[in-house]
């Protein structure tokens, strides 16, 4: 069990799959969304949550003022759970999340975008080639000033952002988890000149 941290649905309880997914910890979510709020990128954003798990990341953005959220999860059981969580959050009078039971690759091939904020939190066992293919498939769907957040194990190979025309603007580790923040290359230089790398 986890909760929406803040916003109109703050405190709403979300179910978490019993197996097959790796929910983002409360500590990481709180730090991540503190940074996103400071950067003022959530209000009105079109959000995409890949490998959505419980849907907590995408649903949190709706609670905080995002315009829409597409949540992609291949597992049938997890997708059904996300739909229930989305219904819980919608009770606060928020837009309904669109839940897609699909592989990430198949979804990206048919999606139209554009997306302003994207979360990619793949399973730890997803190989580097598949991770790169996801990012390359995502690139045409991004708005010019989009922000992409990739979450992986700290021991994992960093995502190949160059292959997707993305520039790293921030990297931060929390225990065994690392978040990479990236933007389309044309925007990254003007948005945040110095990449931040911090570990705790």
matplotlib code that plots the C-alpha trace (Angstrom):
import matplotlib.pyplot as plt

x = [0.0, 1.2, -0.4, -0.7, 1.7, 0.2, -2.3, -6.1, -5.9, -3.3, -3.5, -5.5, -4.4, -3.1, -2.8, 0.6, 1.0, 2.1, 4.8, 6.2, 6.8, 9.2, 7.3, 9.3, 10.0, 8.3, 11.6, 12.4, 9.0, 9.0, 12.4, 11.4, 8.2, 9.8, 12.2, 9.4, 7.3, 10.3, 10.9, 7.2, 6.8, 3.7, 0.9, -0.9, 1.6, 0.8, 2.3, 3.5, 4.3, 6.0, 6.2, 3.7, 3.4, 0.9, 0.5, 1.7, 4.0, 1.5, -1.4, 0.7, 1.1, -2.7, -3.2, -0.7, -2.3, -1.2, -3.6, -3.5, -1.7, -1.1, -0.1, 1.5, 1.7, 2.0, 0.9, -2.9, -3.1, -1.1, -3.0, -6.3, -4.9, -3.8, -7.4, -8.7, -6.1, -7.0, -10.6, -9.7, -7.7, -10.5, -12.9, -11.0, -12.5, -9.3, -9.0, -9.1, -5.8, -5.7, -4.5, -2.9, -2.3, 0.5, 4.2, 6.1, 7.5, 4.0, 2.5, 5.3, 4.8, 1.1, 1.1, 0.9, 2.1, 3.4, 4.3, 5.7, 6.8, 7.8, 8.7, 10.5, 11.0, 11.7, 12.3, 15.9, 16.4, 15.5, 18.7, 20.5, 19.5, 15.8, 16.2, 17.9, 15.2, 12.5, 14.2, 14.7, 11.0, 10.0, 12.0, 9.5, 6.7, 8.4, 7.5, 10.5, 10.8, 9.9, 11.5, 12.3, 13.0, 14.6, 14.8, 17.1, 19.3, 22.4, 24.5, 22.8, 24.4, 23.3, 20.7, 22.0, 20.5, 22.6, 20.9, 17.6, 18.8, 18.5, 21.0, 21.5, 20.6, 20.6, 21.6, 20.8, 21.1, 19.1, 20.6, 20.3, 18.2, 19.4, 17.3, 18.4, 16.7, 17.0, 15.6, 15.8, 19.2, 18.1, 16.5, 18.9, 21.7, 19.3, 17.2, 20.0, 23.6, 25.3, 24.3, 23.9, 25.2, 24.5, 24.6, 23.3]
y = [0.0, 3.5, 6.9, 10.0, 12.4, 15.8, 17.7, 17.4, 13.6, 13.8, 11.0, 8.7, 5.1, 3.1, -0.6, -2.0, -5.3, -8.1, -9.2, -8.5, -4.8, -2.6, 0.4, 3.6, 4.1, 6.9, 8.6, 8.7, 9.9, 12.7, 14.0, 13.5, 15.4, 18.1, 18.7, 18.6, 21.1, 23.4, 23.2, 24.0, 21.2, 19.4, 22.0, 21.4, 18.7, 15.8, 12.9, 9.4, 6.7, 3.7, 0.4, 2.0, -0.7, 0.7, 3.9, 6.0, 8.3, 9.2, 9.5, 11.7, 14.2, 14.3, 15.1, 18.0, 19.5, 17.6, 17.9, 14.2, 10.9, 7.8, 4.8, 1.8, -1.6, -4.9, -7.2, -7.8, -8.0, -4.8, -3.0, -3.9, -2.6, 0.7, 1.1, 0.8, 3.2, 5.7, 5.4, 6.2, 9.3, 10.4, 10.7, 13.9, 15.5, 15.0, 13.9, 10.2, 8.5, 6.5, 3.0, 1.0, -2.8, -3.0, -3.6, -0.3, -1.0, -1.6, 1.5, 3.8, 2.6, 3.6, 6.7, 10.2, 12.5, 15.0, 14.4, 17.0, 14.8, 11.1, 8.5, 5.3, 2.9, -0.4, -3.7, -4.1, -7.1, -5.1, -5.3, -2.2, -2.7, -2.8, 0.3, 2.1, 1.0, 2.4, 5.8, 5.9, 5.0, 7.7, 10.5, 11.4, 11.7, 14.4, 18.0, 20.3, 21.2, 17.7, 16.3, 12.5, 10.8, 7.4, 5.2, 2.3, 0.4, 2.3, -0.6, -0.6, 0.8, 4.5, 4.9, 5.7, 9.2, 10.2, 7.5, 9.2, 12.8, 13.5, 15.4, 14.7, 17.6, 15.9, 12.6, 11.7, 8.5, 7.3, 4.1, 1.5, 3.7, 6.3, 8.9, 10.4, 13.6, 14.4, 16.8, 16.9, 18.1, 21.4, 22.4, 21.0, 23.6, 26.5, 24.8, 23.8, 24.3, 22.3, 18.7, 17.9, 14.7, 13.9, 10.8, 10.0]
z = [0.0, -0.8, -1.0, -3.2, -1.5, -2.3, -4.4, -4.7, -4.1, -1.4, 1.0, -1.3, -0.8, -3.8, -4.1, -5.1, -7.1, -4.9, -7.4, -10.8, -10.3, -8.4, -6.9, -6.5, -2.8, -0.9, -0.2, -4.0, -4.9, -2.4, -3.6, -7.3, -7.0, -4.9, -7.8, -10.4, -8.4, -8.1, -11.8, -12.4, -15.0, -13.7, -14.0, -17.3, -18.4, -20.7, -18.8, -19.9, -17.3, -18.8, -16.9, -14.6, -12.0, -9.5, -11.5, -8.5, -10.5, -13.2, -10.8, -8.5, -11.4, -11.9, -8.3, -8.7, -11.7, -14.8, -17.8, -18.7, -18.0, -20.1, -17.9, -19.7, -18.1, -19.8, -17.0, -17.0, -13.2, -12.7, -15.4, -13.6, -10.3, -12.0, -13.3, -9.7, -8.4, -11.2, -10.2, -6.6, -7.6, -10.0, -7.0, -6.1, -9.3, -11.4, -15.0, -15.5, -16.3, -19.5, -18.7, -21.5, -21.1, -23.6, -24.0, -24.0, -27.5, -28.9, -27.2, -28.5, -32.0, -32.0, -29.7, -31.1, -28.3, -27.7, -24.1, -21.7, -18.8, -19.1, -16.4, -17.4, -14.6, -16.3, -14.5, -13.3, -15.6, -18.8, -20.9, -22.1, -25.8, -24.8, -22.7, -25.5, -28.0, -25.6, -25.5, -29.3, -29.8, -27.3, -28.8, -31.7, -29.1, -26.9, -26.9, -27.6, -23.9, -22.5, -19.4, -19.2, -15.9, -16.1, -12.9, -12.7, -10.2, -9.2, -10.4, -13.8, -17.0, -17.4, -20.1, -23.6, -23.8, -26.8, -28.9, -28.4, -28.8, -25.1, -22.9, -19.2, -17.0, -13.6, -12.0, -8.4, -6.4, -3.4, -2.0, -4.7, -7.0, -9.5, -11.3, -14.6, -15.7, -19.4, -22.1, -25.9, -26.8, -28.3, -25.0, -22.4, -22.8, -22.3, -19.6, -17.1, -18.2, -15.5, -15.0, -11.3, -10.0, -6.3, -4.2, -0.8]

ax = plt.figure().add_subplot(projection="3d")
ax.plot(x, y, z, "-o")
ax.set_aspect("equal")
plt.show()
